[in-house]
Amino acid sequence: MAIFLKSSIISDINLDIFGIPVKVSSDSRNFIESLRSLYRRLEISQIDDVPGVNVFNVALVTQPSPEQGEPALIINGDIWHHPDASILEDLASEVILSQALSRVTAHYLIHAAVVSLNNKGVIIVAESGHGKTTLSIKLMLSGFKFLTDEIAALGRFDRLIQPFPRSLRVKPGTLELLGLSQLENRKVTWGDKILLDAEDIVEGSLGEAASMDYIFVVKDPQQRDTPEHSQELGILINRLDESMLSELLKLDDIKGLRQEQVFGYPLLKFHTEHRMKVLSCVEKICQKHGILILDVYKRVLTQPKFDTPVQVEPLPPSQAALELLRQFQPGHKSRLIQEEHSGSPTRMYMELTRLISQSKCYRISPGPVDEMAGKISTLITS
């Protein structure tokens, strides 16, 4: 590792992600500046030595010397090579967040948006592509405070939702829909999206820790009772050989496996009732074959059109807890699962159900954003 770090690193950034210290170094100033734009409110000047807390180190070398060979991503001392530095940049961005979240034990970290009104927290749970960011911005424009559009941190001991004010990644079309076209000329982008701080959208919109008062699960009524196997687990890898494919096809918990190509890389699409278990097995097989997982996504097979009347109905906290756990962000590697709950999803579910037992829970169908925001506002202010 020293051959990479000794002469290559020219820029770095320190982050505090829910109490987990993260240090990212690189020979690419552009990469570090992109991270700084994304995590501007989570950056810290230095990392202090705290007993029992280990620093998570990530280093990215995009322009190696001939002696160093190919571009490399170094994660806590483990080195991964790839000829395409942009692939390693994308992977590093994912690793920084996923690895930090997996170390958190004091919060349930849910893929959800959170806004608040008068310190009453409103959790919006939905699959990717179901409009969490759009709905969050619309509510901000209506006077709600912003906590996150990505990670809802539900405190296990204080029952508070902690802010995760990472910059929002917004599609230009979303800004036009919300009447914010003037923000489309922002030069800071992340892929095909525009990076915006909450304060860029509405001044004074950043919120503080809030109570768990409301939970809204965005779900199409037609998918309400759809079995788990209708959901998809996609795993993008840097290469695929016949021996690995043979092992994957022997996994007991998959109902189907399709292959596609994305930017020249194999994308494996699994249909399974046990996504976390299958992901764990695939990770082990990839490690055995020295294959790099470039991205992982979980989604329903159909996306909403947002053109039908919005329906809202009460949801028992026990059912809401299941929906939250389906969006549990750290996944099977979480120390919360493995160390605090001895690997038992049942114990997690029981604790989470108790945690939100006093929350008012609803199922809301996807529809026009003005109508969705209006119904949420009415329920909270009535």
C-alpha positions as CSV (number, residue, x, y, z in Angstrom):
1,M,0.0,0.0,0.0
2,A,2.8,2.4,0.8
3,I,3.9,2.6,-2.8
4,F,0.6,4.2,-3.7
5,L,0.2,6.5,-0.7
6,K,3.8,7.7,-0.5
7,S,3.8,10.0,-3.6
8,S,0.4,10.0,-5.1
9,I,-1.9,11.6,-2.6
10,I,-2.3,15.4,-3.1
11,S,-5.8,16.1,-1.6
12,D,-8.0,14.8,1.2
13,I,-11.2,15.3,3.1
14,N,-12.3,14.3,6.6
15,L,-16.0,13.4,7.3
16,D,-18.1,12.6,10.3
17,I,-20.9,10.2,9.3
18,F,-23.1,9.5,12.3
19,G,-20.1,9.5,14.6
20,I,-17.9,7.4,12.2
21,P,-14.7,9.2,11.2
22,V,-13.9,8.8,7.5
23,K,-10.7,10.0,5.8
24,V,-10.6,10.1,2.0
25,S,-7.4,10.8,0.1
26,S,-6.7,11.0,-3.6
27,D,-4.4,12.2,-6.3
28,S,-7.5,13.7,-8.0
29,R,-8.5,17.1,-6.7
30,N,-11.7,17.0,-8.8
31,F,-12.8,13.8,-7.0
32,I,-12.1,15.3,-3.5
33,E,-13.9,18.6,-4.5
34,S,-16.9,16.6,-5.7
35,L,-17.1,14.8,-2.3
36,R,-16.7,18.2,-0.6
37,S,-19.7,19.5,-2.5
38,L,-21.7,16.4,-1.7
39,Y,-20.8,16.2,2.0
40,R,-20.1,19.9,2.7
41,R,-22.1,19.9,5.9
42,L,-20.5,16.7,7.2
43,E,-16.9,17.8,6.7
44,I,-14.7,18.2,9.7
45,S,-11.3,19.9,10.0
46,Q,-9.5,17.0,11.7
47,I,-10.1,13.6,13.1
48,D,-9.5,13.2,16.8
49,D,-8.3,10.0,18.4
50,V,-11.3,8.5,20.2
51,P,-10.8,5.2,22.2
52,G,-12.7,2.4,20.6
53,V,-13.4,4.3,17.4
54,N,-11.4,3.3,14.3
55,V,-11.0,5.7,11.4
56,F,-12.3,4.4,8.1
57,N,-9.7,5.2,5.4
58,V,-10.2,5.3,1.7
59,A,-7.6,6.3,-0.9
60,L,-8.0,6.6,-4.6
61,V,-5.2,6.7,-7.1
62,T,-6.4,7.7,-10.6
63,Q,-3.1,8.4,-12.4
64,P,-0.6,5.8,-11.2
65,S,3.0,5.8,-12.2
66,P,4.4,2.9,-14.3
67,E,5.7,1.4,-11.0
68,Q,2.3,1.5,-9.5
69,G,0.5,-0.1,-12.5
70,E,-3.3,0.4,-12.8
71,P,-5.5,2.9,-11.0
72,A,-6.3,1.7,-7.5
73,L,-8.8,2.0,-4.7
74,I,-7.4,1.3,-1.2
75,I,-10.0,0.6,1.4
76,N,-8.5,0.2,4.9
77,G,-5.4,-1.3,3.4
78,D,-7.1,-3.6,0.9
79,I,-6.1,-2.7,-2.7
80,W,-8.5,-3.0,-5.7
81,H,-7.2,-2.4,-9.2
82,H,-9.1,-1.4,-12.3
83,P,-8.0,0.1,-15.6
84,D,-10.9,2.6,-15.7
85,A,-10.3,5.2,-13.0
86,S,-13.9,6.6,-13.4
87,I,-15.2,3.2,-12.3
88,L,-13.1,3.3,-9.1
89,E,-14.3,6.9,-8.4
90,D,-17.9,5.7,-8.6
91,L,-17.1,2.7,-6.4
92,A,-15.3,4.9,-3.9
93,S,-18.3,7.2,-3.6
94,E,-20.5,4.2,-2.8
95,V,-18.0,2.6,-0.4
96,I,-17.5,5.7,1.7
97,L,-21.2,5.8,2.6
98,S,-22.0,2.1,2.8
99,Q,-19.0,1.2,4.9
100,A,-19.5,4.1,7.3
101,L,-23.2,3.2,7.7
102,S,-22.4,-0.4,8.4
103,R,-20.5,0.6,11.5
104,V,-23.3,2.6,13.1
105,T,-25.1,0.8,16.0
106,A,-27.0,3.7,17.8
107,H,-29.4,4.3,14.9
108,Y,-31.6,2.4,12.5
109,L,-30.5,3.8,9.1
110,I,-33.3,3.7,6.6
111,H,-33.3,4.7,3.0
112,A,-35.9,7.4,3.3
113,A,-36.4,11.2,3.3
114,V,-37.2,13.2,6.4
115,V,-38.7,16.7,6.8
116,S,-40.1,18.3,9.9
117,L,-42.7,20.8,11.0
118,N,-42.4,22.4,14.5
119,N,-39.8,19.7,15.3
120,K,-42.3,16.9,14.4
121,G,-40.5,14.5,12.1
122,V,-42.1,13.2,8.9
123,I,-40.4,10.1,7.5
124,I,-41.1,9.4,3.8
125,V,-40.3,5.8,2.9
126,A,-40.2,4.7,-0.7
127,E,-38.3,2.6,-3.2
128,S,-35.9,4.4,-5.5
129,G,-37.7,6.3,-8.3
130,H,-40.8,7.0,-6.2
131,G,-40.2,10.7,-5.7
132,K,-38.7,11.1,-2.2
133,T,-36.5,14.0,-3.2
134,T,-39.2,15.7,-5.3
135,L,-41.7,15.4,-2.5
136,S,-39.2,16.6,0.1
137,I,-38.4,19.8,-1.9
138,K,-42.1,20.5,-2.4
139,L,-42.7,20.2,1.4
140,M,-39.7,22.5,2.0
141,L,-41.2,25.1,-0.3
142,S,-44.4,24.8,1.9
143,G,-42.5,25.6,5.1
144,F,-41.1,22.2,6.3
145,K,-37.6,21.8,7.4
146,F,-35.2,19.5,5.7
147,L,-33.3,16.7,7.5
148,T,-32.4,14.3,4.6
149,D,-33.6,12.9,1.3
150,E,-31.4,9.8,1.7
151,I,-30.8,8.4,5.1
152,A,-33.3,8.5,8.0
153,A,-31.4,7.9,11.2
154,L,-33.8,6.7,13.9
155,G,-32.3,6.9,17.3
156,R,-32.6,3.6,19.3
157,F,-32.2,5.3,22.7
158,D,-33.4,8.9,22.3
159,R,-36.2,8.2,19.8
160,L,-35.1,11.2,17.7
161,I,-34.4,11.4,13.9
162,Q,-30.9,12.8,13.4
163,P,-30.3,15.0,10.3
164,F,-28.2,13.8,7.4
165,P,-27.9,17.0,5.4
166,R,-25.9,15.7,2.5
167,S,-26.5,17.8,-0.6
168,L,-29.5,16.8,-2.7
169,R,-28.9,15.2,-6.1
170,V,-31.7,16.6,-8.2
171,K,-32.6,16.0,-11.9
172,P,-33.0,19.1,-14.0
173,G,-36.6,18.0,-14.9
174,T,-37.5,18.0,-11.2
175,L,-36.5,21.6,-10.7
176,E,-38.6,22.6,-13.7
177,L,-41.6,20.7,-12.3
178,L,-41.2,22.5,-8.9
179,G,-40.8,25.9,-10.5
180,L,-37.1,26.1,-9.6
181,S,-35.7,26.3,-13.2
182,Q,-33.4,29.1,-12.1
183,L,-31.3,26.6,-10.1
184,E,-30.6,24.5,-13.2
185,N,-27.6,26.6,-14.1
186,R,-25.7,25.4,-11.0
187,K,-22.3,24.2,-12.2
188,V,-21.8,21.6,-9.4
189,T,-23.2,18.3,-10.7
190,W,-23.0,14.6,-9.8
191,G,-23.4,12.5,-12.8
192,D,-26.5,13.7,-14.6
193,K,-27.9,15.4,-11.5
194,I,-27.4,18.9,-10.0
195,L,-26.0,19.1,-6.5
196,L,-28.0,21.5,-4.3
197,D,-27.7,22.3,-0.6
198,A,-31.0,22.6,1.2
199,E,-30.2,26.3,1.8
200,D,-29.8,26.8,-1.9
201,I,-33.4,25.8,-2.4
202,V,-35.0,27.5,0.6
203,E,-33.0,29.8,2.9
204,G,-33.3,28.7,6.6
205,S,-34.7,25.2,5.6
206,L,-32.2,23.1,7.5
207,G,-33.8,21.3,10.4
208,E,-32.6,19.9,13.7
209,A,-33.2,16.5,15.3
210,A,-36.9,15.8,15.3
211,S,-39.2,13.3,17.0
212,M,-40.7,10.3,15.1
213,D,-44.2,11.6,14.8
214,Y,-45.2,10.6,11.3
215,I,-44.3,7.8,8.8
216,F,-45.6,7.8,5.2
217,V,-44.9,4.8,3.1
218,V,-45.2,5.6,-0.6
219,K,-46.6,2.6,-2.3
220,D,-48.8,1.9,-5.4
221,P,-52.0,0.2,-4.2
222,Q,-51.6,-2.3,-7.1
223,Q,-48.2,-3.4,-5.6
224,R,-49.5,-3.5,-2.0
225,D,-49.7,-7.2,-1.8
226,T,-47.1,-8.0,-4.4
227,P,-44.8,-10.8,-3.1
228,E,-41.2,-10.1,-2.4
229,H,-40.0,-12.1,-5.4
230,S,-41.4,-9.4,-7.7
231,Q,-38.5,-7.2,-6.5
232,E,-35.1,-7.1,-8.2
233,L,-31.6,-7.3,-6.9
234,G,-29.1,-5.9,-9.4
235,I,-25.4,-6.3,-9.0
236,L,-22.9,-4.7,-11.4
237,I,-19.5,-6.3,-11.5
238,N,-16.3,-5.6,-13.4
239,R,-16.1,-9.1,-15.1
240,L,-17.9,-12.4,-15.2
241,D,-16.3,-15.8,-16.0
242,E,-18.0,-19.2,-16.5
243,S,-16.9,-20.7,-13.2
244,M,-18.4,-17.8,-11.2
245,L,-21.6,-17.9,-13.3
246,S,-21.8,-21.7,-12.5
247,E,-21.6,-21.0,-8.8
248,L,-24.2,-18.2,-9.0
249,L,-26.7,-20.5,-10.8
250,K,-26.4,-23.0,-8.0
251,L,-27.6,-20.6,-5.3
252,D,-30.7,-22.0,-3.7
253,D,-32.5,-18.7,-3.0
254,I,-32.8,-17.3,-6.5
255,K,-35.9,-17.6,-8.7
256,G,-34.2,-16.3,-11.8
257,L,-31.0,-14.7,-13.1
258,R,-30.6,-12.4,-16.1
259,Q,-27.5,-10.8,-17.5
260,E,-27.2,-7.4,-19.2
261,Q,-24.3,-5.1,-20.1
262,V,-24.1,-1.6,-18.7
263,F,-21.2,0.5,-20.0
264,G,-19.5,-2.7,-21.0
265,Y,-19.8,-4.3,-17.6
266,P,-21.9,-7.3,-16.6
267,L,-25.1,-6.5,-14.7
268,L,-26.6,-9.5,-12.9
269,K,-30.3,-9.2,-12.2
270,F,-31.6,-11.6,-9.5
271,H,-35.2,-12.4,-8.6
272,T,-35.4,-13.6,-5.1
273,E,-37.4,-13.6,-1.9
274,H,-34.2,-13.2,0.2
275,R,-32.2,-10.3,-1.3
276,M,-29.9,-9.7,1.7
277,K,-29.0,-13.4,1.8
278,V,-28.4,-13.6,-1.9
279,L,-26.3,-10.4,-1.8
280,S,-24.2,-11.9,1.0
281,C,-23.6,-15.1,-1.1
282,V,-22.7,-13.1,-4.2
283,E,-20.2,-11.0,-2.3
284,K,-18.4,-14.1,-1.0
285,I,-18.3,-15.6,-4.5
286,C,-17.0,-12.3,-6.0
287,Q,-14.3,-12.1,-3.3
288,K,-13.3,-15.7,-4.0
289,H,-12.8,-14.9,-7.7
290,G,-11.2,-11.5,-7.2
291,I,-14.2,-9.8,-8.9
292,L,-15.1,-6.2,-8.0
293,I,-18.8,-5.3,-7.2
294,L,-19.2,-1.9,-8.8
295,D,-22.8,-1.2,-7.8
296,V,-25.8,-2.7,-6.1
297,Y,-29.4,-1.7,-6.4
298,K,-32.8,-3.0,-5.2
299,R,-36.0,-1.9,-6.8
300,V,-39.5,-2.9,-7.8
301,L,-39.9,-4.0,-11.4
302,T,-42.3,-1.2,-12.3
303,Q,-42.1,2.5,-11.6
304,P,-45.0,4.8,-10.8
305,K,-46.3,7.3,-13.4
306,F,-47.5,9.9,-10.8
307,D,-50.6,10.6,-12.7
308,T,-53.3,9.0,-10.6
309,P,-55.3,10.5,-7.7
310,V,-53.4,10.2,-4.4
311,Q,-54.9,7.8,-1.8
312,V,-53.9,7.9,1.9
313,E,-54.9,5.3,4.5
314,P,-53.8,4.5,8.0
315,L,-51.1,1.8,8.4
316,P,-50.5,-0.2,11.6
317,P,-47.0,0.5,13.1
318,S,-46.2,-3.2,12.9
319,Q,-46.7,-3.0,9.1
320,A,-44.8,0.3,8.9
321,A,-41.8,-1.4,10.7
322,L,-41.7,-4.0,8.0
323,E,-41.6,-1.3,5.4
324,L,-38.8,0.4,7.2
325,L,-36.8,-2.8,7.5
326,R,-37.1,-3.4,3.8
327,Q,-35.3,-0.1,3.3
328,F,-32.6,-0.8,6.0
329,Q,-29.6,0.8,4.3
330,P,-26.5,-0.9,5.8
331,G,-27.7,-4.4,4.8
332,H,-26.5,-7.7,6.2
333,K,-23.0,-6.4,7.1
334,S,-24.4,-4.0,9.6
335,R,-22.9,-4.2,13.1
336,L,-26.4,-3.3,14.4
337,I,-27.6,-6.6,13.0
338,Q,-24.6,-8.8,13.7
339,E,-23.5,-7.4,17.1
340,E,-26.5,-5.8,18.7
341,H,-29.1,-8.3,17.5
342,S,-27.0,-11.4,17.0
343,G,-27.9,-11.6,13.3
344,S,-31.6,-11.9,14.1
345,P,-34.0,-9.9,11.8
346,T,-36.8,-10.8,14.2
347,R,-35.1,-9.0,17.1
348,M,-34.6,-6.0,14.9
349,Y,-38.2,-5.9,13.9
350,M,-39.4,-6.2,17.5
351,E,-37.2,-3.3,18.6
352,L,-38.1,-1.1,15.7
353,T,-41.8,-1.8,16.2
354,R,-41.5,-0.6,19.8
355,L,-39.5,2.4,18.6
356,I,-42.3,3.7,16.3
357,S,-45.2,2.5,18.4
358,Q,-46.4,6.1,19.0
359,S,-45.9,7.2,15.4
360,K,-48.9,8.0,13.2
361,C,-48.3,5.8,10.1
362,Y,-49.9,6.0,6.7
363,R,-49.7,4.4,3.3
364,I,-49.8,7.0,0.5
365,S,-50.0,6.2,-3.2
366,P,-47.7,8.0,-5.7
367,G,-49.4,10.8,-7.7
368,P,-49.0,14.4,-8.6
369,V,-46.5,16.0,-6.2
370,D,-48.7,18.9,-5.3
371,E,-51.5,16.5,-4.3
372,M,-49.1,14.3,-2.2
373,A,-47.6,17.3,-0.4
374,G,-51.0,18.7,0.2
375,K,-52.4,15.6,1.8
376,I,-49.3,15.2,4.0
377,S,-49.6,18.8,5.1
378,T,-53.3,18.5,5.9
379,L,-52.8,15.4,8.1
380,I,-50.0,17.0,10.1
381,T,-51.6,20.4,10.6
382,S,-55.2,19.3,11.2
